[in-house]
């Protein structure tokens, strides 16, 4: 049985990305683009305080090559 996708804000997603060595490269409007040393890119729409849609969270996890389980563990740290 898989872990359900948590409801999170962009700030919480960004906190996890920073933990796994992504860094902010640029911002285009409300979208923040993060990269890691391998050149992997993740785009996070940043709207303060708003919960991200589950499909968007899943897309971000795919871009960052994270599983839901790994994401939840990093959120709890």
CORGI-V189359 format. One record per residue. N is the residue number from 1. RES is the residue in one letter. SS is DSSP state (H for helix, E for strand, C for the rest). NEAR is the number of other ideal C-beta (glycine too) atoms within 12 Angstrom. D_FIRST is the distance of its C-alpha to the first C-alpha in whole Angstrom. Layout:
n;res;ss;near;d_first
N;RES;SS;NEAR;D_FIRST
N;RES;SS;NEAR;D_FIRST
This chain:
n;res;ss;near;d_first
1;X;C;5;0
2;X;C;9;4
3;X;C;15;7
4;X;C;13;9
5;X;C;25;12
6;X;C;23;15
7;X;C;16;19
8;X;C;30;21
9;X;E;23;25
10;X;H;29;26
11;X;H;21;28
12;X;H;27;24
13;X;H;40;23
14;X;H;31;27
15;X;H;20;26
16;X;H;32;23
17;X;H;36;25
18;X;H;22;28
19;X;H;22;26
20;X;C;27;25
21;X;C;16;29
22;X;C;31;29
23;X;E;20;33
24;X;E;20;34
25;X;E;20;37
26;X;E;14;38
27;X;E;16;37
28;X;E;13;38
29;X;C;11;39
30;X;C;14;35
31;X;E;21;33
32;X;E;28;33
33;X;E;25;32
34;X;E;32;31
35;X;E;23;31
36;X;C;22;31
37;X;C;11;33
38;X;C;12;32
39;X;C;11;33
40;X;C;22;29
41;X;E;23;29
42;X;E;35;27
43;X;E;30;29
44;X;E;38;28
45;X;E;26;30
46;X;C;26;31
47;X;C;18;32
48;X;C;12;32
49;X;C;11;30
50;X;C;18;28
51;X;E;19;25
52;X;C;27;23
53;X;C;18;22
54;X;H;16;18
55;X;H;11;19
56;X;H;26;22
57;X;H;31;19
58;X;H;21;17
59;X;H;19;21
60;X;H;36;22
61;X;H;31;19
62;X;H;18;19
63;X;H;22;23
64;X;H;32;22
65;X;C;17;20
66;X;C;28;17
67;X;C;16;14
68;X;H;24;12
69;X;H;17;11
70;X;H;18;15
71;X;H;31;16
72;X;H;22;15
73;X;H;16;16
74;X;H;26;19
75;X;H;27;20
76;X;H;15;20
77;X;C;13;23
